[in-house]
Amino acid sequence: MGSPFKDHHTLHPSLARKLIPWTFYAMLPLVLFRVYLYPYPLHHTTTTILTSSSVSPPPALSEDETSCDYTDGNWVPDRRDPLYNGSTCGTIKEGQSCIAHGRPDMGYLYWRWKPKQCKLPRFEPNTFLQLLRNKHLAFVGDSMARNQLESLLCMLSSVSPPNLVYRDGEENKFRRWYFESHNFSISVYWSPFLVRGVEKSNTGLNHNQLFLDHVDERWAADMNGIDMVVLSIGHWFLHPAVYYEGDQVLGCHYCPDLNHTEIGFYDILRKAIKTTLKALVDRKGPNDSGFDALLTTFSPAHFEGDWDKLGACPKTEPYKEGEKTLEGMDAEMRQVEVEEVEAAKMNSVQLEKFRLEALDVSKLSLMRPDGHPGPYMHPFPFAYGVAERVQNDCVHWCLPGPIDTWNEILLEVIKKWEYESRREQ
């Protein structure tokens, strides 16, 4: 027996042929309207509205992307322009603005660091700001900390303008910027020893004084308002200094006019880092929300001659693999820093909300003798010919320049932490 509904739900063939074209013409305006408003493939999508309080997390990383030795690699040519330049970023310290100061060769801008085990992606400003939304990042240390900070600011400013909201001192030693788009703050604290110290001056001491059992309160006093800190020290430990622990003088470095024992600076650097990392471990963070810390390892200088003579750092290309090895003082400084970070990680393994890493940039920085300002730390140093004395900077880095790679690796570490946090949830 047939279905009782057959006669009511089956169209006559001639009627169907007439209705199908009219149905198509009736639907066509709706389809065109949809394509005009949403010019993407008509598959199922989910629309997310981003606000300051809710934001989609960045794409999840694979496990392979979270384990990479960024120290093992080489510099390879890269045709892409930097994310910024001296005219697009207003936070570059004058002495590092090599292009604006007339450096004639531009080849140093077109290299990228290629790790052997994985890829190091180009810096993604939006991803960085998204991961640090509602947080406060501080760079603490010497002028290398400031150099790295200004590199990061320039890369971030390519997508979001920072506002300078705090400044203390004529030499820009304490500053803070605010990215309103992401409620993100970034600060720099001048603290060349990380521990409490008195710097030598032209009118007073001709040596530094370091108090190794006290962290420097000029930055430590703000720790409870900081979510992540990047530390950087090393070069100031090469200067003459007297070292104290409590009320006792431990000794000194290069102080022939003082009645103190010469003890060098490697163990002193170790004590300073140990005191600093212990202070970070003891920190609880705002509302016990946790704390992240990184220590950027020692960045070698590249003086090949006198600092005040032409050609102090004359290279125009990176060293090739095997052409230069990390050794001597450079290797010792890096080793102390890496060892103390690993020791602090072991001592804090029971702390769920404390993360610490060494941002190991010593080798990749060693291989970039071409990336320093050299004589272009001053504007157009040869405009009137070559003077007998030409001051050179073969320590800090041109902006843009190789130091931008430090912040690419910094972002990868933060992405790795984000991946691990999600995996644990």
C-alpha positions in Angstrom: 0.0 0.0 0.0 1.4 3.5 -0.9 2.0 6.3 1.4 -1.2 8.4 2.3 0.9 11.6 1.9 2.3 10.8 -1.6 -0.2 12.8 -3.6 0.2 15.9 -1.4 4.0 16.1 -1.3 5.0 15.2 -4.9 5.1 18.0 -7.4 4.0 17.5 -10.9 7.2 17.4 -13.2 6.1 20.4 -15.3 5.4 22.5 -12.2 8.8 21.7 -10.7 10.6 22.7 -13.9 8.9 26.1 -13.7 9.6 26.7 -9.9 13.3 25.8 -9.9 14.6 28.8 -12.0 12.4 31.2 -10.1 13.7 29.8 -6.8 17.3 30.4 -8.0 16.6 34.0 -9.0 14.9 34.6 -5.7 17.9 33.3 -3.7 20.6 35.1 -5.8 20.2 38.6 -4.2 20.6 37.0 -0.7 23.7 35.1 -1.7 25.3 38.3 -3.2 24.4 40.3 -0.1 26.0 37.7 2.1 29.2 37.7 0.0 29.4 41.4 0.0 29.2 41.6 3.8 31.5 38.6 4.5 33.9 38.0 1.6 35.2 34.7 2.8 34.3 31.0 2.0 30.8 30.2 3.3 31.9 27.5 5.8 30.9 27.5 9.5 32.8 30.2 11.4 32.7 31.5 15.0 33.0 35.2 15.5 34.8 36.4 18.6 34.7 39.9 19.8 38.0 41.0 21.4 37.8 43.3 24.4 40.3 44.3 27.0 39.0 41.7 29.4 38.5 38.8 27.0 40.8 37.7 24.2 41.3 34.6 22.2 44.5 32.7 23.1 47.2 32.4 20.5 47.3 29.2 18.5 48.4 26.2 20.5 52.0 25.0 19.9 53.0 21.5 19.1 55.3 19.7 21.6 58.1 19.9 19.1 57.9 23.7 19.0 58.4 23.9 22.7 61.7 22.1 22.8 64.5 23.9 20.9 68.1 24.7 21.5 68.3 28.3 20.2 72.0 28.5 21.1 73.0 26.0 18.3 72.7 27.6 14.9 74.1 30.1 12.5 73.4 33.4 10.8 71.9 33.1 7.3 71.0 35.9 4.8 67.5 37.3 5.0 66.0 39.7 2.4 63.2 40.9 4.6 63.4 44.5 6.0 63.4 44.9 9.8 60.0 45.6 11.4 61.1 49.2 12.2 63.7 51.8 11.6 64.9 55.1 13.1 62.1 57.1 11.6 59.3 54.7 12.6 60.5 54.2 16.2 61.0 57.2 18.5 62.4 55.3 21.5 65.8 54.3 20.1 68.7 55.7 22.2 70.6 58.1 20.1 73.9 56.2 20.3 72.3 53.1 18.8 70.5 54.8 15.8 73.2 53.7 13.4 71.3 54.5 10.2 70.3 57.9 11.3 73.9 58.6 12.2 75.1 57.9 8.7 76.3 54.3 8.8 76.8 53.6 5.1 76.6 49.8 4.9 73.2 48.2 5.4 74.2 44.6 5.1 74.1 44.0 8.9 70.3 44.4 8.8 69.7 41.4 6.5 70.6 38.3 8.5 68.5 36.0 10.6 69.5 33.4 13.3 68.7 29.9 12.1 68.8 27.3 14.9 69.8 23.8 13.7 67.0 21.9 15.5 63.9 24.1 14.8 62.6 27.3 13.2 62.9 30.7 14.9 59.8 32.6 13.6 59.9 36.3 12.8 58.8 38.4 15.7 55.0 38.8 15.9 54.2 42.0 17.8 50.5 41.2 18.1 51.1 37.8 19.5 53.5 39.3 22.1 51.0 41.9 23.2 48.3 39.3 23.3 50.3 37.0 25.6 51.3 39.9 27.9 47.8 41.5 28.0 47.0 43.0 31.5 50.6 42.4 32.6 53.7 44.4 33.6 57.1 43.4 32.1 60.3 45.0 33.5 63.8 45.0 32.1 66.3 45.3 35.0 70.1 45.7 34.8 72.7 47.6 32.9 72.7 49.3 29.5 72.3 45.9 27.7 68.9 45.6 29.4 68.0 49.0 28.1 69.3 48.1 24.6 67.0 45.0 24.6 64.1 46.9 26.0 64.3 49.6 23.3 64.5 46.9 20.6 61.3 45.3 22.0 59.6 48.7 22.2 60.4 49.4 18.6 59.1 46.1 17.3 55.9 46.4 19.4 55.4 50.0 18.2 55.0 48.7 14.7 51.5 47.7 15.6 50.6 49.6 18.7 52.0 53.0 19.9 53.3 53.0 23.5 52.8 55.9 25.8 55.6 57.1 28.1 53.8 57.3 31.5 56.8 57.6 33.9 60.3 59.0 33.7 62.8 59.5 36.5 66.2 61.0 35.9 67.8 62.8 33.0 69.6 59.8 31.6 66.4 57.7 31.1 67.4 55.2 33.7 63.9 54.6 35.0 61.0 54.7 32.5 57.7 53.0 32.0 55.5 52.8 28.9 51.8 51.8 28.6 50.1 50.0 25.7 46.5 51.0 26.1 45.3 48.6 23.5 46.3 45.6 25.7 46.5 47.2 29.2 50.2 46.2 29.1 53.1 48.0 30.8 56.8 47.7 30.1 59.5 49.3 32.3 63.2 49.7 32.5 65.2 49.9 35.8 68.8 50.9 35.9 70.6 48.5 38.2 74.0 47.5 36.8 74.8 45.0 39.6 71.2 43.9 40.4 72.3 44.0 44.1 72.8 47.2 46.0 75.7 49.2 44.7 77.3 52.6 44.7 78.6 53.6 41.3 81.9 55.3 40.9 81.8 59.0 40.0 84.0 61.8 38.7 83.8 63.7 42.0 83.8 60.8 44.5 84.7 57.2 44.4 86.9 56.0 41.6 85.6 52.4 42.1 82.2 50.8 42.5 80.9 49.4 45.8 78.8 46.2 45.8 76.8 44.9 48.7 76.3 41.3 47.7 73.7 40.2 50.3 71.2 42.9 49.5 69.1 43.1 46.3 68.9 46.6 44.8 65.7 48.2 46.3 65.4 50.7 43.5 63.8 47.9 41.5 63.0 45.3 44.1 60.6 47.6 45.8 58.3 47.3 42.8 58.5 43.5 42.5 55.0 43.0 43.7 53.6 45.0 40.8 55.6 43.2 38.2 54.5 40.0 36.4 57.7 39.2 34.4 61.3 40.4 34.6 64.2 40.2 32.2 67.6 40.6 33.9 70.8 41.6 32.3 74.2 42.2 33.9 77.9 41.6 33.3 79.9 44.4 31.8 79.9 46.6 34.9 81.6 43.8 36.9 84.7 44.4 34.8 85.2 47.8 36.4 87.3 48.5 39.6 85.2 47.6 42.7 85.2 46.8 46.4 82.9 44.0 47.5 81.0 43.8 50.8 79.0 41.0 52.5 77.3 42.3 55.6 79.8 44.6 57.4 82.8 42.6 56.0 84.9 43.5 53.0 85.4 40.4 50.9 88.0 41.9 48.7 88.2 44.0 45.5 88.9 44.0 41.8 91.7 46.2 40.5 92.2 48.4 43.5 95.9 48.8 43.9 95.5 51.9 46.0 93.4 50.2 48.6 94.4 47.7 51.3 92.1 44.9 50.1 92.7 41.5 48.7 92.3 41.1 44.9 89.7 38.4 44.3 88.5 39.0 40.8 84.8 39.2 39.7 83.5 35.8 38.6 82.6 34.6 42.1 81.2 38.1 42.8 79.0 37.9 39.7 77.8 34.5 41.0 76.9 35.9 44.4 75.0 38.9 42.9 72.9 36.6 40.7 72.3 34.2 43.6 71.0 37.0 45.8 68.8 38.4 43.0 67.3 35.1 42.1 66.6 34.2 45.7 64.7 37.5 46.0 62.6 36.6 43.0 61.9 33.1 44.3 60.7 34.6 47.6 58.4 37.0 45.7 54.7 36.0 45.6 53.4 38.4 43.0 50.2 40.5 42.9 47.5 38.4 44.6 49.8 35.4 44.5 49.4 35.3 40.7 52.9 34.0 40.0 56.0 35.4 38.5 58.2 34.8 35.4 61.8 35.7 35.2 64.6 35.5 32.5 68.2 36.2 32.7 69.8 37.4 29.4 73.3 35.9 29.3 76.5 37.9 28.7 76.8 39.6 25.4 80.5 39.7 24.2 82.1 42.9 22.9 84.0 43.0 19.6 86.9 45.4 20.0 89.6 44.5 17.5 91.7 47.6 18.2 91.8 50.6 20.5 88.4 52.0 21.5 89.3 55.5 20.2 90.8 54.5 16.9 89.2 53.9 13.5 88.4 50.3 12.9 87.8 49.2 16.4 85.0 46.9 15.2 85.3 47.0 11.4 83.5 43.7 10.4 80.5 44.1 8.0 79.3 40.4 8.1 78.7 37.8 10.8 81.3 35.2 11.6 80.7 31.9 9.9 80.1 28.7 11.9 83.4 27.6 13.5 85.2 30.8 12.7 84.8 32.1 16.2 84.2 30.2 19.5 83.0 31.4 22.8 86.0 31.3 25.2 87.8 33.1 27.9 86.0 35.7 29.9 82.9 35.6 27.6 82.5 31.9 28.3 83.1 32.2 32.0 80.5 35.0 32.4 77.9 33.0 30.5 78.7 29.8 32.4 78.2 31.5 35.8 74.8 32.9 34.7 73.5 29.7 33.2 74.6 27.7 36.3 73.0 30.0 38.7 69.7 30.0 36.7 69.7 26.2 36.7 70.4 26.1 40.5 67.6 28.5 41.2 65.2 26.4 39.1 66.1 23.3 41.1 65.6 25.2 44.4 62.2 26.5 43.3 60.9 23.4 41.6 58.2 23.1 44.3 56.8 26.5 43.5 53.9 26.2 41.0 53.7 29.9 40.0 57.4 30.7 39.5 59.1 30.2 36.1 62.7 30.9 35.3 64.8 30.6 32.2 68.2 31.7 30.9 67.8 33.7 27.7 71.1 32.3 26.3 72.2 34.7 23.6 76.0 34.7 24.2 77.0 32.5 21.2 74.7 34.1 18.6 75.8 37.5 19.8 79.5 36.6 19.6 79.0 35.7 15.9 77.7 39.3 15.0 80.8 41.6 15.1 79.1 43.6 12.4 76.1 44.7 14.5 77.6 47.4 16.7 77.4 51.2 16.3 81.2 51.5 16.2 82.0 55.2 15.3 78.4 55.8 14.4 77.5 56.1 18.1 77.8 59.8 17.1 76.1 61.4 14.1 78.2 61.4 10.9 81.6 61.0 12.6 83.6 61.5 9.3 81.7 64.5 8.0 84.9 66.5 8.3 87.4 63.8 7.6 88.9 61.1 9.9 90.0 62.5 13.2 92.9 61.1 15.2 90.6 60.0 17.9 87.3 58.4 17.1 85.2 57.0 19.9 83.7 53.6 19.2 80.9 51.5 20.7 81.6 47.8 20.1 79.5 46.7 23.0 75.9 47.8 22.4 73.9 47.0 19.3 72.5 49.1 16.5 68.7 49.4 16.3 67.4 47.7 14.3 70.1 45.0 14.5 71.1 41.6 15.9 69.6 42.3 19.3 66.1 42.1 17.8 66.8 38.3 17.7 67.0 38.3 21.5 63.4 39.3 21.6 62.4 36.8 19.0 63.7 34.1 21.3 62.1 35.8 24.3 58.7 35.5 22.6 59.3 31.8 21.9 60.0 31.2 25.6 56.8 33.0 26.5 54.9 30.9 23.9 56.4 27.8 25.4 55.3 28.8 28.9 51.8 29.4 27.6 51.7 26.0 25.9 52.8 24.3 29.1 50.2 26.1 31.2 47.4 25.0 28.9 48.7 21.4 28.9 48.6 21.4 32.7 45.0 22.6 32.9 
